Amino acid sequence: MYSEAVLGCVWGDEAKAKIVDVRAKDADIIVRFQGGNNAGHTIALAEKKYVFHLVPSGILYPNKICILASGVIIDLFSLLKEISELQAQGISFNNRFFIDERAGVVLPLHQQMDLENEDNSDQTRIGTTKRGIGPAYADQVARVGIKFGDLFHPKYLKERLHNIYAYHNLDNSNLENIFQKLIETAKKLEPYKKNCTYFLNQAYQNNQKILFEGAQGALLDVFYGTYPFVTSSHVLSGGIPVGSGLSPQKIDKIIGVYKSYFTRVGAGPFPTELHDEIGQQIRKQGNEYGATTGRSRRCGWFDAVAARYTTMINGVDEAALTLLDVFSGIKNLKICTGYKIDGKFCQEFPYSLQELENAIPQYIDLPGWEEDISQITRYEKLPKNAKNYIDKIEKLLGVPIKTVSVGPDRAQTIYR
C-alpha cells in the first residue's frame, strides 16, 4: 500500500514529466488527477521527444496502467488525436489506459468562450491556452457540464447538451452535429471507460504502487496561486483526493519539483523576472518555449520565498531540482530570499497582486560554473559551485533535494 505524487511547485513547466518518467519505473499505476490538455509534458527518450497533453507520461512504460481520473477535464477530440499519434509510434493502450466516468468534458463552445474572453479588451487578460479548460470547469461547478460517462446514455446526453446551450443562451442550431460527433467519439473511447475511484482504492489495498502526476504548478492553483492569473483546477496535493477519490490518508509521499530558475507563461506577477541578457541566455539555453502553446517563457532567478510557500501548502516531503545544466557558463547566480514591500522586509508570499508587483527581490549571490554538467550522473562529480547552489536551495526549502536533473533524458538524472 503506497502512493506518491510528483507536483510542480512553481508556475508550471518545471520538467515534472521528466521526474514522473523516472519515478514511473517503480510504479504500477500513473494517474492524472486535474487539468486538461492545457498541460504540456515533454519527455526525451533515446533521442526521441514525446509531448503529452492528456495521456499520463507513464504510458511510455509498456506494462504500466495509466488513468485520467475524475478531476481531469477532457477535450475528447484532442485525446483521440493524442492516442492515435502515440499508437502510431508503437505504444499500446489496450487494457492499460482508463478514463473515469466522472471526468468532465470540454466542448467546442467552451473553447469559443475561452477565446472570446481572452480577446475581450474589457476583461482581464489571463493568458490562458485558449483550450476551453476554464469555461469547462466553470460549467462543472455550475452543474451544467457534461461528464464522460454521459456519452454512453444518448438520450440523457442530448438533454444535457440542450441544458448547457440554454444556460449560456447560445444558438443550438449546431447541437445535433455536436451530439453526433460525441456519440461517434464515445464508441472509440468506450474501451477505456472505468469507475476509477473503486479501481484505485482496490489497487492501493492490493499493495500496488500509485504515482500521481500533477499538471501546471502550485503558483497557478485556483485558490492558492497568483489569482486571477491562475489555472482553473486544484493543482496542490489537496487536489489529489478530490480529483481521484483516493483518501488523503492514502497519499504517502509528496515530491515537489522546482526549476533551478523560475519561469512563467502568460500574464501575472513575477518578482524575480529578468529583462536583461542573462534572462535571454537562460531562455535560449533552457529552450524555454511552451510545449502546448509555443509561447516563449518569462525567465527569472530562483525565488525561495515562493518556493517555501509552495513547499508548505503542498506538504512536500522531498524535492527534485531540474534544469541545473542550464546555468553552465553563467558566472554569477542569484537566489531571492525575501522581498522588500513598501519599505518593509518580508519573507512571506503575499496574496495581494499589488504587493507582489511592487515587491523588490532581496538576493544573495552565488558563483556559477563553466563546466558542462549534462553528462554527470553522480552528485560528488558536480562542480563545487553547483553543489553549493543545490545545498543553499535545500536549506532555504527545508526539505531534502533527492533528485537533480541535468538534462531531458532519463539517464541525465542524479540521485542523492
N, C-alpha and C positions, 0 to 999 in steps of 0.2 A: 504494500500500500504506500504509494509515493507519487507526488506530483510536484512539479516546479514550473515557474513561469519566467520567461525572458521578456522584459519590458523596457521600452525606450524611456529614458529619463530626461530627455531634453525636448526639442520641438520636432521630434521625428527625424528620420534619415540618420540614425545613429549606427547603421550597419547591423541592426538587430538580426536580419535574416542570416548573416554570416554566423552569429552566435547561436541562433536556433539550429542552423545546419550542423555545427559541430556538436551541439548537445543532443540533437535528434538521433545520433548514432546509438545512444544508450536508451532511447525511449521506445515505447510500444505504440503510443498514440500521440499525434500532434494536433492541437486544437486552436483555431482562430475563434475568439470569443466576442469580438467587437469590430466596428469599422466595416468598410466595404471595399470597392475597387478604387477608392481614393488612396489606398496604400500602394506602395511600390517597393517590393522586397527583391533585392538583387543578390544572386549567388554566382560566384565564379567557381567552376569545377572543371579540372583538366582542360584549361584554356578555352572553356566554353561558358558563356554567360546566360543565366536564366533570370528572367524577371517575372515575379509573381505579383498579382494584384488581389486575387481572392483565394486561390488554392494555397493551402499551407505549404511552407517551404520543405517540410519533411517528406513531401511526395517524391523527392529525388532518391530516397532510400526505398528500394523495391519492396521491402517487407513491412513497412510502417503503415499504420492506419491514419488517415487524415480526416479532420472533421471541421465543417463550418457550423458552429453552434448557434444557439437561439439568439444571441446578441448581435450577430452579423446581419448586415443589410445587403441584399444581393441583387445586382444587375444580372438577371438570368441570361440575357443575350451575350453580355461580356464574359460571363462564366463559361458558357458553351464554347465561345471562341478560344478562351484560355485553355480549356480542357482539350479541345481539338488540336491546338498547337503543341501542347505537351505530349499528346498521344502520337503525333507525327514524329516526335523525337524519341519514340520508343518507350514512353512512360505509361504504365498500365494504371487504370483507375478501378479495375474490376475487384469488387469485394474489399476495397481498401479506402474508399472515399465516400463520405456520407454528409448529408445536409439535414440539419434539424428542421422538423416540420414547423417550428415556431419562428424560424428566421424570417425577417421582413424582406419585402421585395421592392426594388427600385423600378418605377415605371417611367416611360418616356416623358410623362407630364412632370415628374419630379426634376428631370434634367432640364426641361424647358424653364421651370420655375427658378431653378438654381442659376441658370444663365441670365434670366431677366433680372433677378435680384442683384447679381454681381455687376450687371451693366447699368443698373438704375443709379443715376447720379444723386438722387435724393436719399439713398440709403448708404450706410457704412459699408465700404467695400472690404470684405473679409480676406479675399484672395483664395477662395476655395478652388478645388479642382474642377468644378462645374460638372461633377458626375451625378448630381442629384441626391447625394447622401444626406445632407441636412434636411431638405424637404421630406425625404422618405422617412427619416427618423421622427420628424415632427408629426407626420401622419400616424405613425405608430402610437405616439403619446396621445394624439387626438382621437385615437381609437377608430380611425377610418382606413388605416393601412391594410395592405394585402400581406398575408403570411404565405410562406412557401407551401404549406400544407393545404391552403385554399385551392391551389391549382388543380387538385385531384378531385374536386367536387364542382363540376362545371356550373350547375345551376346557382350554387352559392357564390362562386367566383363572379358570375355576371352581376349578381345582386351587389356584391362588394364594389365592383367597378362602377356601377350606377351611383352607389353611395358616395364614392370618393370624388367622382366628377361633379355631383351635386354639391358636395361640401365645398369644393373650390369654385363653384359657379362657372364651370367650364362647358364649352360646346362639346357634346358627346357624339358628334357625327362620326368620329373615328373610333368609337368604343368597340364596335363589333370587330373591327380589324385588329385592335389590340387584344381583344378576347381570344380570337382565333390564334394569334401568334403565341399567346401564353399557353393555350391548350397544346399547341404543337411542341412548345418548349418543354412542357410538363412531361410529355411522352418520352422525350430524350433524357430527362433528368430523373425520371421515376426510379430507376435502379439505385439511385443514391439517397432516396428518401428514408429517414430513420428517426425514431424518437431517441435523440442522442442523450437526453438527460438520464434516462434509465441505463443506456449503454455505458456512459461514462462512470456512473456510480457503481455499476456492476464490475466494470473493469478495475476500478480502484479497489473494490473488495477482493478481486481476484489477483491482487498483487501485481497488476500491470502498471508500468510507469507512464504517466501522462505529462506531456510537455505543452504548456500554453504559450502560444505565440502572439505577443502584443503587436498592435499596429499603431501608427502615429507615436506620439510621445507624451509624457506626463504634463508638460507645459502646454499641451493642447487639449487636456481634459476639459470636458464641457462644464464641470463645476470648479476645478482647481487650477485650470490653466489661465492664460492671459486673456480672459473673457473681455469682449466678444470675439477676439481673434483666436478662436479655438476650433476643434473638430466638434462633431455632434454626438459623441458617444463617451462612455466611461472607460478611459484608457488605463486607469490605475489598477493596482492589484485588487481593489474592492470591486472592480467591474467583472472579475473572473466568475465569482459565484452567480452574479446576476446574469451574465452572458452565457453561462454554461449549465447552470443547475447543479454544480458541484459545491457542496457546503464550504464556507470559509475555513472550517476546521480541517478540511482535506487539502488545503493548499500548503504544502510543506516547505517550499523554498522560493524566495523571490530573488531573481538575478536582474540587477539593474544594468542597463547598457548606456554608457556615456562616451561621446566622442572626445578625443583629445583636445579638440577645439569645438566651438559651438557653431551651429548653422541654423538658418530658418528660411522657409519658403513662404512667400506671401506677406501680407501686412501684419503689423503688430510691433510692440516694443521689443528692443533687443539692446540692452545696456552696453554689452561689450563688442558691438558690431564694429568692424574695421572698414574704413573707407579709403584705405591707402594701398600702397604697393604690396604690403605684407598680406592684406586681405585678398588681393588679386592672386598672389603667389599660392596661398592656401587653396583658393578655389581651383586654380589650374592643377596643382599637384594632387589635390584630393578629388579631382573630377566632379566638382560639386554642382551637378545638374540633376534635376529631379527625374526619377525612373518613371513616374506617372505622367508628369506634365512637360518635362524637358526644360523647365524654367531654371535659370541659374539661382543658386542658393546664396543667401547673405551669409557672410562668414565673420567670426569674431573669436576672441580669446575665451578660454575656459572660464566659466562663471561658477565659482564654488558656492556662492550664495544660492543661486537657483538649483545647483546640484544637490546641496544639503537639504533643501526644501523637498525636492522630489524623492530623495532617499528616505526622508522622514515619512511622507504621506503614502509611499508605496510599501514601507516596512522592508526595505531592501536588506537582504542577508549577505550578499556578496556582489561585487561589481565586475563588469567587463569593460575595459578601456579599448576603444577602437581607433583605427587610422593614425596610430602613433608614427608610422612611417612617413606621413605627410610632412612632418616637421624637419625631416632631414634637409640640411642646408640653410635652415633659418637660424641665425646666430643668437638672437635674443628672444626669449619666450616670456609671456606674462600670464598670470592667473589672477582673476578678480577674487578678492577675499572679503569685500564689503562694498557698500555704496555710501556715498555722501548725498543725502537728500535734504534740500532746504538747509544746508549747512550743518546737518547732523549726521554722524556716522551710524550706519545701520547694517546689521548682519542678518536681518530677516527679509524674506522675499515678500514685497508688498502686494496687496490686492490691487491698489489703485493704479490704473494705467498712467495717470498723470504723474504719479510718483516714479513709476518705472521709466517713463520717457524723460524725466528730469534727473534720474539717478546718474551720478558721476562715479564710475567704477574706481575702486581703490585697489591698485595692483601690487603684487610682488613680482620681482624679476628673477628669472632663472636663465642660466646659459643654455643654449641649444647645442646641436651636434651636427657634424658634417657627414658622418658615415651613413651609407645606405644600410638600413636595418631590415629590409623587406625579406631577407632570407634567413634571418636569425630565428631559431626555434627554442633557445634556452635563455632564460632570464639573465643568468650570470654573464652571458656573452654580449648583452646590450652595452652601449657606451655608458660611461658613468653618469653623464648628464641626462640621458634618457631614463636611467634608473632613478635618479634624483627627482625627475619630473613625476614619474609614477608614484614614488613614495610620498611626495608632497600632496598630490591629489588624494591618495589613500588616507592620509592624516586628516585632510580637510573634510572628506566624506564621512569618516568614522566607521567605514566598513572595509573589509579586505578586498583588494583588487586581485582576483584569482585568474583572470584571463586577460591577455593583451593581444590584440590583433595588429599585425604589421603588414597586412595585405588582404586582398579579397578572397584568395584561395583558402580552402580548408587547411592546407599544410602551413599556411602563414599565420600560425597561432602559437602563442607562448602560454604555457600553464605554470602557475606559481604554487 
